[in-house]
Amino acid sequence: MEQARTLAAAVDETRQWDRLMALAKIGAIPGDGVNRQALTAPDREARRLVIGWAREAGAEVSVDDAANLWLRLEGAEPGAAPVLTGSHMDSQPQGGRFDGIYGVVAGLEVICALRDSGIVPGRPLEVVAWTNEEGSRFAPGCMGSMAWAGTRPLGDFADIADAEGVRFADALATHLAAEVDLPHRPLGGRPHAYIEAHIEQGPRLEAEGFDIGVVTGIQGSRWFTATLTGASAHAGTTPVSRRRDALQAAVRAINALNLLMDDPADRLRFTIGSLVVEPGSSNSVAGRVRFTIDLRHPDGAILAARGDAIAAAVAEAAAPVAAIVEERFNAPPLAFDDGVLHSIRSAANVLDLRWTDMPSGAFHDAQLVAAVAPSAMIFVPSHNGISHNPAEFTTASQLAAGTRVLGSALLARARLPN
């Protein structure tokens, strides 16, 4: 307990904030936003800045085959399985200054606080910056953590291209060539535990006056694409009664889905995020419409039941227009490790911070790491719940509080058995 307080006192709020603001200048866009895409020149520039700070703090730096960046502080027992923390450095095209990058800088600040306080953890501490978490340049996201965890082979992503036609494999090769001076390490590992710090990306902590969110798990997700095929026709000459209008069918289908997804408890998340109309002419009846469905819920049974009912609901509402619903992604709800969660709650209690248990509604690299090591997450408040937006904001003191809990929880997990 005393070491936890000593380490927390060594967390430098100003140093952490200044580093976040320095990184925010790399890829800066109007309105205090950031556009720093994975495996680009701004990404490499930001990484070099972090590498310099890590080396000043006495950390060893390395990179793996997926370009995941590793910062390692040795412990009293170098051969012991490390405790791991981190997040990502890439952003959305219209992103903010804190999403992802806070978790990397917070991990680095813990290394600095350990150095400044003279505390040597029992196990090594590693900070990782995962590659391409956002998936905004190369989809899907979380490529780096997926490849590291063995969820998908790195080669699966080779031919995925960005909007300019650049293949992921080529962008990765260019990036690794620019970091050839860094020591190389293989993909994979078996850390003792993983804790990821992140801004909440929602309004609950701020609205309810909590300092810390103890993230108990990540809600499940199912993604679908619906394709409705009717017949394109002339808008001025084709009687309405004889039309097979795919857009009108899509409107009926979406209304039916809204009824299917009704949830008085407001825990279910249902989104139509993209709608493409063909031929897309103002004087033509739509012949084909494609729209996406994003369904999320923390209860696996509800997620299964509502998701399984989508295809029939769309087909019935769209008739006589033909409808095909394809499922593109299915991730069941994930519960984080009880022992790691206990360490986070205990750290918040020792530091007299108000905390609450809560699920994450968004994906994070922790979801992939959890398959390999006991894992959990820490949330700090996000003003008005804004994220993936230049207006994203969390105060320096709120960020420092999260880092203090992170450091104390990591230190607890780094203790060696007696």
MIGU-651456 format. One record per residue (C-alpha): x, y, z; residue in three letters. Coordinates in steps of 0.02 Angstrom, whole numbers, padded with zeros to 5 digits, always signed. Layout:
BEGIN
XYZALA/...
END
This chain:
BEGIN
+00000+00000+00000MET/+00141+00119+00044GLU/+00231+00081-00120GLN/+00070+00116-00215ALA/+00054+00288-00136ARG/+00239+00324-00167THR/+00223+00276-00350LEU/+00063+00377-00370ALA/+00149+00530-00297ALA/+00288+00512-00425ALA/+00166+00521-00572VAL/+00199+00692-00650ASP/+00036+00767-00711GLU/+00122+00906-00807THR/+00249+00793-00891ARG/+00113+00675-00950GLN/+00004+00817-01015TRP/+00149+00902-01105ASP/+00192+00739-01192ARG/+00013+00714-01248LEU/+00009+00890-01317MET/+00176+00866-01406ALA/+00108+00709-01489LEU/-00053+00800-01534ALA/+00048+00918-01644LYS/+00096+00770-01755ILE/-00046+00750-01878GLY/-00139+00899-01804ALA/-00299+00956-01890ILE/-00410+01108-01854PRO/-00508+01111-01692GLY/-00375+01024-01584ASP/-00399+00863-01682GLY/-00277+00733-01744VAL/-00266+00633-01905ASN/-00124+00509-01879ARG/-00155+00352-01981GLN/-00067+00188-01950ALA/+00097+00154-02040LEU/+00115+00331-02108THR/+00252+00461-02091ALA/+00160+00551-01947PRO/+00141+00383-01858ASP/+00329+00354-01872ARG/+00366+00530-01813GLU/+00257+00507-01659ALA/+00338+00339-01622ARG/+00512+00416-01630ARG/+00459+00544-01501LEU/+00397+00407-01384VAL/+00554+00304-01415ILE/+00662+00451-01363GLY/+00565+00476-01201TRP/+00570+00290-01163ALA/+00758+00280-01184ARG/+00781+00433-01072GLU/+00683+00337-00939ALA/+00797+00185-00956GLY/+00676+00075-01053ALA/+00730-00048-01188GLU/+00643-00023-01355VAL/+00599-00155-01484SER/+00477-00188-01626VAL/+00395-00349-01688ASP/+00339-00413-01859ASP/+00173-00319-01848ALA/+00263-00156-01803ALA/+00195-00163-01626ASN/+00313-00050-01527LEU/+00378-00117-01359TRP/+00455-00021-01213LEU/+00526-00131-01074ARG/+00581-00089-00898LEU/+00671-00233-00815GLU/+00610-00297-00647GLY/+00697-00378-00501ALA/+00672-00545-00588GLU/+00708-00516-00774PRO/+00657-00692-00823GLY/+00483-00677-00748ALA/+00332-00654-00859ALA/+00306-00465-00879PRO/+00156-00359-00835VAL/+00096-00269-00989LEU/+00006-00107-01024THR/-00021+00002-01177GLY/-00144+00050-01312SER/-00126+00124-01487HIS/-00056+00280-01570MET/-00157+00288-01731ASP/-00313+00396-01741SER/-00473+00417-01838GLN/-00463+00538-01986PRO/-00556+00666-01880GLN/-00491+00604-01714GLY/-00449+00681-01547GLY/-00293+00702-01440ARG/-00325+00566-01310PHE/-00407+00411-01386ASP/-00278+00272-01384GLY/-00123+00377-01363ILE/-00166+00411-01180TYR/-00142+00226-01140GLY/+00032+00226-01218VAL/+00086+00388-01133VAL/+00011+00330-00967ALA/+00114+00171-00976GLY/+00270+00272-01013LEU/+00230+00387-00867GLU/+00221+00236-00752VAL/+00396+00187-00810ILE/+00456+00364-00772CYS/+00370+00364-00601ALA/+00452+00198-00557LEU/+00621+00271-00603ARG/+00591+00433-00508ASP/+00527+00344-00351SER/+00665+00214-00351GLY/+00538+00072-00349ILE/+00593-00087-00440VAL/+00445-00198-00486PRO/+00463-00384-00459GLY/+00417-00426-00638ARG/+00471-00329-00793PRO/+00350-00196-00853LEU/+00316-00181-01039GLU/+00221-00043-01129VAL/+00156-00081-01303VAL/+00089+00030-01442ALA/-00020-00087-01546TRP/-00023-00065-01735THR/-00181-00008-01825ASN/-00309-00020-01687GLU/-00429+00101-01771GLU/-00440+00014-01939GLY/-00477+00181-02023SER/-00337+00159-02151ARG/-00335-00031-02161PHE/-00488-00128-02104ALA/-00513-00219-01989PRO/-00443-00133-01838GLY/-00336-00214-01702CYS/-00223-00296-01831MET/-00069-00281-01721GLY/-00148-00359-01568SER/-00236-00493-01671MET/-00072-00545-01751ALA/+00019-00542-01582TRP/-00116-00644-01495ALA/-00126-00770-01635GLY/-00308-00731-01671THR/-00267-00708-01854ARG/-00103-00732-01949PRO/-00019-00571-02003LEU/-00021-00633-02182GLY/-00212-00625-02185ASP/-00200-00436-02195PHE/-00067-00426-02332ALA/-00179-00380-02479ASP/-00298-00263-02388ILE/-00279-00093-02470ALA/-00312+00084-02410ASP/-00411+00216-02505ALA/-00259+00255-02613GLU/-00232+00072-02658GLY/-00081+00046-02545VAL/-00072-00134-02483ARG/-00053-00164-02297PHE/+00097-00278-02329ALA/+00186-00140-02426ASP/+00147-00006-02295ALA/+00209-00123-02159LEU/+00370-00161-02253ALA/+00404+00025-02278THR/+00372+00057-02094HIS/+00483-00083-02032LEU/+00622-00027-02150ALA/+00614+00146-02069ALA/+00634+00064-01898GLU/+00768-00061-01946VAL/+00883+00018-01816ASP/+00769-00046-01676LEU/+00798-00218-01599PRO/+00675-00347-01667HIS/+00569-00467-01567ARG/+00453-00606-01623PRO/+00265-00594-01619LEU/+00177-00669-01469GLY/+00212-00689-01285GLY/+00136-00740-01120ARG/+00127-00588-01006PRO/+00075-00610-00825HIS/-00063-00480-00845ALA/-00121-00338-00957TYR/-00205-00174-00906ILE/-00255-00044-01035GLU/-00296+00136-00988ALA/-00414+00232-01102HIS/-00534+00378-01104ILE/-00712+00319-01079GLU/-00783+00372-01250GLN/-00950+00393-01164GLY/-01033+00513-01041PRO/-01064+00404-00887ARG/-00910+00440-00779LEU/-00923+00629-00801GLU/-01113+00630-00778ALA/-01107+00524-00620GLU/-00952+00605-00543GLY/-00834+00456-00547PHE/-00645+00471-00565ASP/-00615+00295-00629ILE/-00711+00166-00728GLY/-00662-00013-00687VAL/-00700-00097-00853VAL/-00772-00268-00817THR/-00785-00324-00997GLY/-00825-00278-01177ILE/-01001-00297-01244GLN/-01030-00419-01386GLY/-01050-00362-01566SER/-01127-00429-01725ARG/-01108-00340-01891TRP/-01215-00373-02046PHE/-01234-00309-02223THR/-01408-00310-02301ALA/-01423-00306-02491THR/-01595-00269-02564LEU/-01617-00297-02750THR/-01767-00229-02842GLY/-01773-00152-03016ALA/-01714+00018-03073SER/-01845+00114-03173ALA/-01888+00286-03238HIS/-01957+00396-03098ALA/-02076+00489-03213GLY/-02153+00348-03311THR/-02160+00194-03200THR/-02320+00177-03099PRO/-02288+00159-02913VAL/-02393+00002-02907SER/-02276-00084-03029ARG/-02113-00033-02949ARG/-01989-00142-02853ARG/-01908+00006-02766ASP/-01758-00053-02666ALA/-01744+00109-02566LEU/-01925+00105-02510GLN/-01896-00077-02462ALA/-01744-00025-02362ALA/-01847+00105-02270VAL/-01975-00029-02224ARG/-01837-00148-02170ALA/-01752-00019-02061ILE/-01917+00026-01978ASN/-01945-00159-01943ALA/-01771-00173-01868LEU/-01803-00022-01757ASN/-01953-00114-01685LEU/-01854-00275-01666LEU/-01714-00186-01574MET/-01825-00088-01454ASP/-01748-00094-01280ASP/-01831+00001-01136PRO/-01674-00026-01030ALA/-01571+00065-01164ASP/-01427-00061-01153ARG/-01440-00123-01332LEU/-01345-00029-01466ARG/-01414-00037-01643PHE/-01344+00067-01786THR/-01371+00082-01973ILE/-01204+00161-02014GLY/-01195+00156-02204SER/-01324+00156-02342LEU/-01278+00146-02527VAL/-01411+00174-02661VAL/-01392+00121-02843GLU/-01401+00197-02969PRO/-01410+00348-02853GLY/-01498+00461-02977SER/-01635+00582-02926SER/-01749+00530-03069ASN/-01724+00343-03058SER/-01809+00214-02949VAL/-01676+00131-02841ALA/-01631-00041-02906GLY/-01514-00094-02766ARG/-01479-00037-02588VAL/-01347-00098-02468ARG/-01345-00049-02285PHE/-01243-00101-02135THR/-01306-00156-01965ILE/-01205-00141-01805ASP/-01283-00232-01657LEU/-01205-00233-01483ARG/-01259-00294-01311HIS/-01171-00354-01153PRO/-01287-00504-01135ASP/-01240-00645-01253GLY/-01414-00721-01255ALA/-01496-00558-01306ILE/-01361-00526-01436LEU/-01390-00698-01510ALA/-01580-00686-01512ALA/-01592-00513-01588ARG/-01453-00546-01713GLY/-01528-00710-01770ASP/-01695-00623-01803ALA/-01623-00490-01919ILE/-01626-00586-02084ALA/-01809-00637-02069ALA/-01863-00462-02015ALA/-01775-00382-02164VAL/-01842-00509-02289ALA/-02022-00493-02230GLU/-02021-00303-02229ALA/-01931-00286-02397ALA/-02045-00402-02497ALA/-02072-00408-02644PRO/-01895-00340-02659VAL/-01767-00479-02634ALA/-01660-00465-02477ALA/-01497-00550-02429ILE/-01421-00523-02256VAL/-01241-00575-02227GLU/-01154-00577-02058GLU/-00980-00499-02069ARG/-00922-00506-01888PHE/-00973-00591-01727ASN/-00884-00562-01561ALA/-00968-00628-01404PRO/-00967-00525-01244PRO/-00802-00532-01151LEU/-00780-00532-00962ALA/-00613-00469-00896PHE/-00510-00561-00764ASP/-00574-00549-00585ASP/-00398-00541-00511GLY/-00344-00396-00621VAL/-00508-00306-00587LEU/-00476-00327-00400HIS/-00305-00246-00420SER/-00382-00095-00508ILE/-00520-00073-00378ARG/-00394-00089-00236SER/-00281+00041-00316ALA/-00424+00163-00333ALA/-00473+00135-00152ASN/-00296+00161-00088VAL/-00288+00325-00186LEU/-00460+00382-00123ASP/-00534+00395-00297LEU/-00717+00367-00339ARG/-00739+00218-00454TRP/-00877+00115-00530THR/-00886-00048-00625ASP/-00940-00029-00806MET/-00932-00120-00973PRO/-00848-00052-01129SER/-00960-00022-01277GLY/-00814-00007-01398ALA/-00679-00126-01457PHE/-00504-00114-01386HIS/-00343-00211-01405ASP/-00375-00280-01230ALA/-00512-00387-01308GLN/-00377-00482-01406LEU/-00247-00486-01268VAL/-00376-00562-01149ALA/-00364-00725-01245ALA/-00180-00737-01198VAL/-00165-00657-01025ALA/-00274-00601-00879PRO/-00331-00428-00934SER/-00438-00279-00889ALA/-00457-00094-00927MET/-00463+00074-00838ILE/-00573+00216-00902PHE/-00556+00400-00860VAL/-00694+00528-00894PRO/-00720+00601-01067SER/-00802+00772-01075HIS/-00981+00753-01138ASN/-00935+00576-01190GLY/-00857+00640-01351ILE/-00730+00531-01441SER/-00665+00504-01618HIS/-00689+00691-01637ASN/-00575+00844-01624PRO/-00681+00904-01476ALA/-00627+00753-01372GLU/-00563+00814-01204PHE/-00507+00749-01034THR/-00421+00859-00905THR/-00239+00837-00854ALA/-00291+00794-00676SER/-00416+00662-00735GLN/-00283+00583-00845LEU/-00157+00586-00702ALA/-00282+00501-00586ALA/-00303+00361-00712GLY/-00115+00342-00729THR/-00094+00332-00540ARG/-00221+00192-00531VAL/-00138+00107-00679LEU/+00034+00116-00599GLY/-00027+00052-00431SER/-00123-00092-00512ALA/+00025-00139-00622LEU/+00140-00136-00470LEU/+00022-00254-00379ALA/+00017-00374-00525ARG/+00208-00365-00539ALA/+00236-00436-00366ARG/+00327-00603-00367LEU/+00262-00749-00265PRO/+00343-00766-00094ASN/
END
